[in-house]
Amino acid sequence: MQKQTFVQGTLVLTVSALITRILGFVNGIILARLLGAEGMGLLMMAHPLVPLVITLTGLGLPVAITKLVAEAEVKGDHTRVKRILLVSLTVTCSLSVGLTALTYFGSEWIGKIFLADPRAYYAMLAITPIAPIVAISSVLKGYFQGKQNMKSIAISEIIEHIVQIFGIVAMVRYLLPFGIEFAAAGAMAAAVLGEFAGLIFMSSLYWFQRKKNTAKIHLSPALSKEKRTFRELMDIGLPTSGHGIVYSIYSAFQPMLVTASLAIAGITAIAATRQYGLLVGYAFPLLILPGFITHSLSTALMPAISEAQANGNTFLLHRRIDQAMRIALIVGAPSTVILYVWATPLTSIIYHAPEAGHLLRILAPIFFLHYFEGPLHAILLGLGKANVAMWNFVFTTILKVAAIFMMGSNFGIDGVAMGVGFGVCFITLLNFFSISGMIGFYLDLRVLAKVALSMSFMVVCGLSAYLFSLKLGCPLSLGVPAAVIVALAVYFMSLAATRTFARGKTAEV
């Protein structure tokens, strides 16, 4: 596969993100219906331990590999590209195999400390082999991204999700009669199978391309070069991994934090597991579903900000930021309205769990800021302020832990949801004010007012269409999608009527 231009690569990643997000959403629906809230709770309790191991084995190397490979490609230094790949694979394979072995042999001890429900032990054990697979895959993804070959990454991620869906259907149905804990373990094993399928694809593609390049590396004579490459990778990778390590540690302790706060509120362990499954397995996937657009935006935004700053072009820098905020606003505003207004009908149609709608309605207005958090984080990285982004996240995580525990202890699962929402608000505002203090960044209040007006029209017309469908006796599976379509049409027509995004601005975006 040939490399793509910047615009082509961005488009490929956006389309791929849409497909994988839809596949992931389908995957979540299948899991929720097969396992139920209790099984989803077991799944979510075991899953956060894996990112911690993956982060420790990755050491932020994918970002470093992408940067160094891109630099070597510009110079046509194919030998250096191979050296980067060799050193990276050596480091990640050694760390991942070692940490996976420690996790496996210490699984009982880890389970007693981290798992609030002992039944999640089998799911944790089933997901353990994924660490070395993901570690090697991340190296190859960084390599292809550095060569600007985004199609390879896109196809591999689609393959991963498709294989995982078929694996879940087969394994969960087979293991469910043996107990909910074994069915959850089967779902985790399907995730390992999907990652392995993606790794096979990328490895095959790499070996096919490798035949075209005859550059050789001789380790002994070039040992000093390997050491220099290792130092270059660590100089970039270690700072990048700090954010991931903090996030992984928080994710690993989150199930215990939630169940402990709910226990103080007088909720039993089984009920807490069910409520945690409703929050993390049902509400969260709907909240983050529209985020694939802002994620693709963030991926393209960081180098664009770096370029503008390197050129000393302040006007271009602010224009790129303004474009990013407008896109986030376009995505976040209607998403918030839809998830808030039709919270219970959506969870009823998708999950057959109307009780999850209450949690979705609590979080939907707060998660409006979440759609800005990714681009703001990318702006900080583009400005060369990775340390600021990391410390903002550390400070927010500490306060979020306190908020979840205090609110959960007093208000139950609703309080936990509010604590999570507090974290979303705080990190977004903290990143915003950090950027504002550096470059004088501001928001156009006129645009915000016009979007708010369009949202109001969207709510009125969407609810009217929904109530009309109920009077006609339409089932929810027809009435809700029809009302959402009407609401979105009114929203975008209102934006056009109020000239919220002028023709020149739209063309730039």
N, C-alpha and C positions, 0 to 999 in steps of 0.2 A: 504494500500500500504506500502511495506517495504521500509526502507531507502536505499539509494544508496551509493556506494563508491564515492570518490572524482572524479575519472575518469568517472564513470558512470553518476554522476550528471552533470558534465561538458558536456558530450555528449548529455544528455537529454536536457539541456538548449540550446545547439547549434541547435539541430534539432527543438526544439520548437520555438526558435527565427527565424529560417528560415521559418517555417510554418506561424507563426504570422506575420512576415514581408511581406510574399507573400499575406496573407489575408488582411493585412493593405494596401498593394499596390493596390490590387483589390478594396478594399473599397474606396481608393482615386480616382481610375479611375471612379468608379460608381458615386461618388459624383461630380467629375469634369464634367462628361458628363450630369448628371441630373441638376446640379445647374449652370454650366457655370462659367466663371471667376468672374462675379459680385456676384453670390451666394457664391462662395468660399471665396471671399473677406469678405463678411458679416460673414461667418462662422469663419474665422481666426481672425476677430476683436473681436468676443465674447469669443472665446476659451481661450486666455491667462489669463483671469480673474480667471478661475477655478483652475489652478495649484497653484496660490497664496493661495487660501482658503485651498486646499488640503495640501500644505506644512505647513501652520500654524496649521492645525489640526493634521498632522502627527508627527510634532516635531522631525523628524528623528528617530522615534521609531522602524520602521522595522529593521534597522541596529542593534539597541540596543537589540531588541527582539531576533534576530538571534544569536547574540553573547552570551547573557545570557542563552537562551534556550540550546544552544550547550554545555555550561559549565555545566548546570544542568543535561543534558543527560549523560555526562561523569560520573558524580557522582551518577547517578540513582535517583536523587531527583525529583520525579514526582510531589510532592506537590509544590516545588518551580516553576516548569514549569507552573502549573495551576495558581500560584500566579502572575507570570509574565504576563500571558495572561489576568487574571482578571484585574490587575491594568492598563495594556495597553488599554484594551477595555473600561474601565471606563473613562480614560483620553481622548481617541480619540472620543468616543461617545459624551461625554459632550461638548468638543470643537467643533466637527463637527456640532452637532445639533444647538448649539448656534450661530456659525458663518453662518450656512446656513440660519437660521431665520433672522439674521441681513442682509445678502445679499438679501434675498427675499423682506423684508419690505423696504430696502433702495435701491431697484433695479433702481427706476427711477432716484434717485440722482446719483448713481454709473454710470448709463448709460449716463447721461449728461456730466460727467467728463471724463470717460474712452473711450466711444464709439465715434469714429470719424463720423460714419454714424448711425443716430438714428434707422434705420431699423434693426440693429443688436441687438436691445433690446430684441426682442422675442427669438432669439437664446440664448442670455445670460440667460434669464429667464428659458428656457427649460433645460439648463444644470445645473442649480443650485442644484437640488436634488442629483447630483452625489457625492458631497463631503462626506456625511456620509457613503455612500456605499463604496467608495474607501478607506476611513479611516479604516473601519472595515476589508475590504479585505486585506489591507496592513498589518494589525496586524496578520491576519491568514497566509498570505504569509511569513511573518517573522517567525512565529511559525513553519510552515512546512519546511522552509529553515534551521532553527536551528536544526530540527530533521533530516536534510539531506534527506528529502522526496521531491525531485525536480519534480517527475512525477505529483504530485498534482498541483503544480504551473503551470507546462507546460499545463496540460489538461484544467485547469481553464482559462488560457489565450486564448487557442484555442477556447473554448466555447464562451468567450466574443466576439471574432472577428466574429465568424460565426453568432451569434445572432444579432450582430450589422449590419452586411451586409444585412441580411434579413429584419431587421427593417428599414434600410435606404431605401431600394427599395420600401417597402410598404408605409412608412410614407411620403417620399419625393414625390412620385408619387401622393399620395392622396392629399397632401397639395399644390402642385405646382400651380394648377389652382387658388388658393386663393391669390397667390403672392409669389415672390421670398423670402421675409423675413419669411413667414410662412413655406416655404419648408426648409429653413436653420434651423429653429427651430425644424422641424421634424427630421432633421439629428442629431441634438444635443440630442433630446429625444431618438433616437435609440441608441446613445452611452450610455445613462443612462440605458437603457434596457439591453444592453450587459454586462455592469458592474454588474448589479443585477443578471443576469444569472450565471456569474462566482462566485459571492458571495454565491448564493444558493448551487452551487456544493461544494465549500470549506467548507461551514457550515455543509452540510450533511456529508461530509467526516470526519470532526472533531467530530461531535456527534456520528458517528459510531465508531471511535477510542476511544472516551471518555468512552464508555461502558466497554472497556477492562481495564480501569484504575480506581481503587476504591479509590484513594487518595482524601481526603476531606480537605476543607479549612474552617476554622471558623474565620470570620472576626474580631469579637470583641476581643477574646483572642490573636489574632495574629496581632493586629493593628500596633505594632512597626515593625513587619516584612514587612507589606504592605508599611510603610513609607520608610523603607530601600530599598525595591524593587523599589519604585518610584524614590528615589535618584539615584540609580544605572542606571535606565533607562534614567534619565535626564542627568547624567554625560556623557553618550555616545550620547544620542539623540540630545541634544541642539547644540553641535558643528557641528554635521552632518547636521543639518537643516539650518545652516547659508548660505551655498552655494545655497541650494534650494530656500530660501527666496529671495536672491538677483536675482536669475534667474527668479523667478516668477514675481517679481516687474518689471524687465526689459521687460519680455514678455507681461505684462499687458499694459505697456506704449509704446511698440513697434509700434502698429498700429497708435497711435496718432503721434508718432515721425515721422513715414514714411509719413503719409498723410500731416503733417505740412510742412515737407521739400519739398514734391512734390507741395504743394500749393504755396510755395515761388518760385518754379521753373515755376509757371504759369500753373499748371495742375489742372483741375476741380476735385471736390470731387468724382463724379461718375467715371471719368477716373482713378483717384488715387486708388479707391477701386478695379477697374478691374486690374490695374497693380500690386497692392499688392497681389491680388489673383493669378496672373500669377507667381509671385515670390515665395510666401509661399505655395500655393496650388499645383503648377505644377512643378516648378524647384526643390524645397527643397526635396520632397519625392524621386525623382530620385537620388539626391545627397547622401542622407542618407541611401538608400536602401542597399548598400553593408556593412553598418556599423554593421549589426547584428553579423557578425563574430568577429569584434573587441570588440563589447559589451560583448559577451560571453567570449572572451579572458580576458577582464578587470575584469570580475566577478571572474574568476579563478586565475588571476594574483595577486590580492591584498593579499590573504592569503599565496600564495607561496613566495612573497617578504617578508612578515612578518616572515614566518618560517625561511627563509635564514638569515635574519637579527638577529632574536632571537638566532640562533645557532652560530652567528659570522662567518658564512661561506661566505666570500667576493667573492670567486670564483663562488659559486653557485648563489649568488645574481646577479653578472654581467652576468652569463650565462642565467639566467631567463630573464633578461632585454633584452639581445641580441636576445633570441628566440622570445620575444614579438615584438620587432622592426622588425624582419624578417617577421613574420606573417603579421604585419600591412603593410609592404612594398609589400608583395605578393598580398594582397587584394587591396591596394590603387593604385598601379601603373596601372594595366589593367582597373580598374574602371575609373580612370581619363581619360585614352585614349578613352575609349568607350563613355563616357559622353561628351567629348569635340568634338571628330571627328564626331559623329552621333547625335549631340545635336538636331538639327532641325528635322531630320527624326524620332527620338525617340518621341519627343513631338507631332509630327504630327500623328504617329501611335497610341500612347497611349491615348493622350488627344484630338486629332483633333485640336490642338492649336499650329501651327508652330511658332507663335509669341513668345511663351515661350522659344523656342530654343536659342534665342539670350541671354537671361538671364542665361540659363543653361551653355552656352559656356563661359560666363564671369566668372562664379563661379567654374566650373569644375577644372581648374588648381589649384585654391587656395584651394579647398576642398581636395586636395591630402594630405595636412597636417592634415586635420580633422581626418583621419583614424589613426593618431598617438596620437591625443589628449586624447582619452579615455584611452589607455594603460598608457600614461604618468601620467594622473590623478590617475590611480589605483596604480602606483608605488609610488607616493607621499603619498597616504593613507597607503600603505603597510609599508613605511618607518616611519610612525607615524607623518607625516607632513601635517595633515589635515588643520591646520591654514595657512600654506604656500599656499596650493591649493586654499583655500577660498580667501585669499587676492590677489592672482594672478588673480582670476576670477573677483573680485571686481574692481581691477585696469583696467583690460581689458574691462570690461563692461562700465566703465566711458569713456574710450577712444573710444570704439566702438560707443557709443551714439553720441559723438562729430563727429566722422567720418561719420556716417550715415547722420546726420543733415547737415553737411557742404557739403559733396559730393552730397547728394540728392538735396539740394537747388540749386546746380550749374549744375548737370548733370542728374537730373531726376531719374527715376527708375534704370538706369544703375549705377548712383552714389550710390544709396542705396545698390545695389548688391555689389559694390566695398567696401562700408563701412562694410557690413557683412563679406566680405572676409578678410578685415583688422583685424577684431576681431578674426577670425579663425587662421590667421597667428600669431597674437600676443600672444594669450593664449597658443598655441602649443610651440612656441619658449620660452616663459617665463617659462613654466613647464620644458622644456628640459634643459634650463640653470640652473634652480633651482636644478634639479637632478644632473646635471653635477658638480655644485659647492659643492654638498654634498658628492658624492661618486666617482667623477672623471669619470662619464659616457661619452662615446664617440661613434661615429658611424664609421663603417668600410667603408671607401670611395671606396674600391675595389668592395664591394658588390653594392654600389650605382651606380658605373660606369657600371657594368655588367647589372643591371636592366634597366638603361637608354638605353643601347644598345639594350636590348631585346624589350623595348618599341618602339624604332625606327623601328625595324624589324616588330613589330606588326602593326604600323601605315601604313607602306608601303604596306604590304601584305593585310591588312584589307581594305584599300582604293582601292587597285587594284581589289579585289574581289567585292567590292561594285560597282565600275565603270563598271566592266564586267557584273554584274547583270542588271545594267541600260541599257547597250547596248542590252542585250537579251530581254529587255522589261518586266522584272520581276517587280511585284508591290513592294512597300516599305515593306509591311508586310512580304514578303519573302526575299527580297534582303538584308535588314538590319540584320535580325537574322543570315542569312547565312554568311554575312561579319563579324559579331561579332564572330561567331564560328571559322571562319578561323583565325581571329586576335588572339583570345585566344589560339588556337592551336599553332600558330607560337610563341607567347609569352612564353608559357611553354616549347616548344621545344628549344627555344633560351636559356632559363634559364638552361635547362639540358645540352645543348651543351657547354655553357660557364662555367659549373660547379659552378654556382652561389651559390648553396646550396649543399655542399658536402654531401655524404651519411650519415656520422656521424651526421652532423648538422640536416639533414632532419629527421633522426630517433629520435633525441632529441625533435624536434618540434612535 
